[in-house]
Amino acid sequence: AAIKYKTVFQSAYTANPTQPVYDENGNFSEFPGRSSGEQTNPLSLLEDNDSHVTKERFMGYFKTDLDIIKNELKATLNLSYKSTSNHDRFYTPSYSQATQSMNNGLAIRNYGNNDEKQLEFYLNYDKTFNSTHKLNVMAGYSYSKAGYEGFGLGASQFVLDDFGYNCIDASAKTNYIWSSKTDNTLVSFFGR
């Protein structure tokens, strides 16, 4: 079962500004409407939850031109590569208002990687004959490949909160496990 609570910003926006953040015992106060999941104390979301996201991105581009026949035949090569990876780690402890209905915490880990590769090669031929006739021809080849690979899991009902998202196998219930892989390739020839 997914947690149905609003983000920190949404909770802060919808919260009654006169509602105390802490109760008389020093604990986070419950906000009205909490039983239906409509409001959660925004400070409890910030303080209780452990959320880390790592994103890495690499982008590279290379282009070269070569005059095969000076001022007439020119070759151009374009290469590009982009890789993006995301690693999400999240733990809501058993005492958090966001997971009271989940019983004993919730841990989530997701990882995904996108790769995009592209190659483009074309020739341009440009020649003027007798200063009145002009011939301009272009022919090329394009190749691109994009792929995504990822996996993730979520679990709840932990015996203790000490390990957070680093020991998901200590949970009593696996909420979901997913994995995905896609590849797309496009090859084209062009000319004018």
C-alpha positions in Angstrom: 0.0 0.0 0.0 1.3 3.4 -0.9 1.6 6.2 1.6 -1.1 8.8 0.9 0.4 12.0 2.4 1.2 15.3 0.9 4.6 16.7 0.4 6.2 19.0 2.9 5.3 22.1 0.8 1.7 20.9 0.3 1.3 20.2 4.0 2.8 23.5 5.0 0.5 25.3 2.5 -2.7 23.6 3.6 -1.9 23.6 7.4 -3.7 25.9 9.8 -1.0 28.4 10.8 -2.5 28.6 14.4 -2.1 24.8 14.9 0.8 24.2 17.3 3.7 22.2 15.8 4.4 20.3 19.1 1.9 19.0 21.6 2.2 19.5 25.4 4.5 16.4 25.7 7.0 17.8 23.1 5.8 15.4 20.4 4.7 16.5 16.9 1.0 17.4 17.2 -1.6 15.7 15.0 -3.2 18.1 12.6 -7.0 18.0 12.0 -8.0 15.7 9.2 -5.1 13.5 9.8 -7.2 10.3 9.9 -8.2 10.8 6.3 -4.6 11.5 5.2 -5.5 15.1 4.3 -3.0 16.8 6.5 0.3 15.9 8.1 2.4 18.1 10.3 4.9 19.5 7.8 7.7 19.7 10.3 7.3 16.0 11.2 7.7 15.2 7.5 11.0 17.1 7.5 12.4 15.8 10.8 11.2 12.2 10.8 11.8 11.1 7.2 15.2 10.2 5.8 15.3 10.9 2.1 18.4 11.0 -0.2 18.5 11.4 -4.0 21.7 11.0 -6.0 21.7 12.1 -9.6 24.7 11.8 -11.9 24.8 13.1 -15.4 27.4 12.9 -18.1 27.1 14.6 -21.5 29.7 14.5 -24.2 29.7 15.9 -27.8 32.3 15.6 -30.5 32.2 17.2 -34.0 34.8 17.1 -36.8 34.8 18.4 -40.3 37.2 17.2 -43.1 37.7 18.9 -46.5 38.2 15.9 -48.8 38.3 18.1 -51.9 39.0 21.7 -50.9 35.9 23.9 -51.2 34.0 21.1 -52.9 33.6 17.9 -50.9 33.3 18.1 -47.1 32.6 15.3 -44.6 31.1 16.0 -41.1 30.9 13.6 -38.2 28.9 14.3 -35.0 29.0 12.1 -32.0 27.1 12.5 -28.7 26.6 10.6 -25.5 24.4 11.3 -22.5 24.1 9.2 -19.4 21.9 9.9 -16.4 21.5 7.9 -13.3 19.2 8.3 -10.3 19.4 6.6 -7.0 16.5 7.3 -4.6 16.7 6.2 -1.0 13.8 6.9 1.5 12.8 5.7 4.9 9.9 6.8 7.1 10.2 5.4 10.6 7.4 3.7 12.5 6.7 6.7 14.7 6.3 9.1 11.8 2.8 10.5 11.2 3.1 9.7 7.5 3.3 5.9 8.2 1.2 5.4 11.2 -1.3 3.4 9.0 1.6 1.4 7.5 2.7 -0.1 10.8 6.4 0.0 11.6 8.0 2.1 8.9 8.4 2.2 5.2 11.7 1.9 3.2 12.0 2.6 -0.6 15.0 2.3 -2.9 14.9 2.9 -6.6 17.7 3.0 -9.2 17.5 4.0 -12.8 19.9 4.7 -15.6 19.3 6.3 -19.0 21.9 6.1 -21.9 21.6 8.0 -25.2 24.1 7.6 -28.0 24.0 9.3 -31.4 26.2 9.3 -34.5 25.6 11.4 -37.5 27.8 11.4 -40.6 27.1 13.3 -43.8 28.9 14.5 -47.0 28.3 17.8 -48.7 29.4 18.3 -52.3 29.2 21.9 -53.6 30.6 22.8 -57.1 30.0 25.6 -59.5 30.5 24.8 -63.2 31.3 27.6 -65.7 30.3 30.2 -63.1 26.6 29.6 -63.9 25.7 26.0 -63.0 25.7 25.1 -59.3 25.5 21.5 -58.0 24.9 21.0 -54.3 24.4 17.4 -53.0 24.2 16.1 -49.5 24.0 12.5 -48.3 24.1 11.2 -44.7 23.6 8.5 -42.2 22.2 8.8 -38.7 22.2 6.3 -35.8 20.7 6.8 -32.4 20.2 4.4 -29.5 18.5 5.1 -26.2 18.0 2.8 -23.3 16.7 2.7 -19.8 17.3 0.2 -17.1 16.1 0.4 -13.5 14.8 -1.5 -10.5 13.4 -0.7 -7.1 11.6 -2.0 -4.1 9.5 -0.8 -1.1 9.0 -2.6 2.1 7.3 -2.0 5.5 6.7 -3.5 8.9 10.2 -3.3 10.4 11.2 -4.6 13.8 13.3 -1.5 14.5 14.0 1.8 12.7 17.8 1.8 13.3 18.9 0.6 9.8 16.5 2.8 7.8 16.6 2.1 4.0 19.9 0.2 4.3 18.4 -3.1 5.5 15.2 -3.6 3.6 15.4 -7.4 4.0 14.7 -6.9 7.8 11.1 -6.0 6.9 8.2 -8.3 7.4 6.3 -7.1 4.3 7.5 -6.4 0.7 5.1 -3.7 -0.7 6.5 -3.9 -4.3 9.4 -4.9 -6.4 9.9 -3.7 -9.9 12.4 -3.8 -12.7 12.4 -2.4 -16.2 14.6 -2.4 -19.3 13.9 -0.7 -22.6 16.0 -0.1 -25.7 15.2 2.0 -28.8 17.3 2.2 -31.9 16.7 4.5 -34.9 18.7 4.3 -38.1 18.1 6.7 -41.0 19.6 7.7 -44.3 19.0 11.1 -45.7 20.0 13.2 -48.7 19.0 16.2 -50.9 
